[in-house]
């Protein structure tokens, strides 16, 4: 199966926290794909659960990968949108 894998460095000083996690979960649920967020070299979690994502305890500076189990423009756009959302800073 083809997939889009997009690396993203967590830049937010708080890390991957509740606000972007909630938005990522919404994006994933709307897409209908089982998008995975993982640390490089690890298995990761399906990003449809805020608790699973928060349990990863991702800190500032960590490298993640957004994995969309599809190919084409829509999959690439979703991966980019999720990567941008991961780095939304807290107000």
Secondary structure per residue as TSV (DSSP state, phi and psi in degrees):
chain	resnum	aa	ss	phi	psi
A	1	X	-	360.0	136.5
A	2	X	-	-79.7	153.0
A	3	X	-	-152.2	158.7
A	4	X	E	-104.0	126.3
A	5	X	E	-119.1	119.0
A	6	X	E	-121.3	119.0
A	7	X	E	-75.5	147.0
A	8	X	E	-147.7	133.8
A	9	X	E	-95.8	132.6
A	10	X	-	-76.9	116.4
A	11	X	-	-105.4	-17.9
A	12	X	-	-61.9	133.3
A	13	X	T	-61.2	-19.6
A	14	X	T	-91.1	-14.4
A	15	X	-	94.0	-159.2
A	16	X	S	-88.3	93.9
A	17	X	-	-105.6	-176.5
A	18	X	H	-56.8	-42.2
A	19	X	H	-62.2	-56.1
A	20	X	H	-66.7	-30.9
A	21	X	H	-59.5	-46.5
A	22	X	H	-60.9	-39.4
A	23	X	H	-70.5	-38.6
A	24	X	H	-62.8	-44.0
A	25	X	H	-58.9	-42.4
A	26	X	H	-62.2	-44.4
A	27	X	H	-60.7	-43.0
A	28	X	H	-66.2	-45.8
A	29	X	H	-62.6	-39.7
A	30	X	H	-65.0	-33.1
A	31	X	H	-72.1	-32.0
A	32	X	T	82.7	-1.2
A	33	X	S	-97.2	152.4
A	34	X	-	-87.2	73.6
A	35	X	-	-69.3	138.2
A	36	X	E	-113.0	137.2
A	37	X	E	-111.6	128.9
A	38	X	E	-146.1	156.0
A	39	X	E	-75.9	150.9
A	40	X	T	-58.1	127.5
A	41	X	T	85.9	-0.3
A	42	X	S	-113.6	169.9
A	43	X	-	-73.4	-44.5
A	44	X	-	85.5	-175.1
A	45	X	E	-132.5	151.1
A	46	X	E	-69.4	128.5
A	47	X	T	-85.9	40.5
A	48	X	T	-106.2	7.5
A	49	X	-	-133.0	118.9
A	50	X	H	-61.6	-34.1
A	51	X	H	-65.7	-40.1
A	52	X	H	-64.1	-41.6
A	53	X	H	-68.9	-43.5
A	54	X	H	-65.5	-32.5
A	55	X	H	-65.6	-18.5
A	56	X	T	-67.8	-24.1
A	57	X	-	51.2	56.2
A	58	X	-	-78.4	127.2
A	59	X	-	-100.4	164.0
A	60	X	T	-55.8	136.5
A	61	X	T	90.3	-10.6
A	62	X	-	-73.6	150.0
A	63	X	E	-97.8	126.2
A	64	X	E	-118.8	166.4
A	65	X	E	-127.9	135.6
A	66	X	E	-99.2	122.2
A	67	X	E	-117.7	114.1
A	68	X	E	-105.9	120.5
A	69	X	S	-79.6	58.9
A	70	X	S	-162.3	175.2
A	71	X	-	-133.5	166.8
A	72	X	S	105.8	179.1
A	73	X	H	-61.0	-40.7
A	74	X	H	-65.7	-40.6
A	75	X	H	-66.6	-42.2
A	76	X	H	-65.1	-41.3
A	77	X	H	-64.2	-40.7
A	78	X	H	-64.2	-44.6
A	79	X	H	-59.3	-43.6
A	80	X	H	-65.3	-41.9
A	81	X	H	-62.9	-41.6
A	82	X	H	-66.0	-42.1
A	83	X	H	-59.7	-42.1
A	84	X	H	-65.5	-40.2
A	85	X	H	-65.2	-36.4
A	86	X	H	-56.8	-30.9
A	87	X	T	-102.1	20.8
A	88	X	-	-70.2	124.9
A	89	X	-	-82.2	150.1
A	90	X	-	-67.2	144.2
A	91	X	-	-69.0	360.0
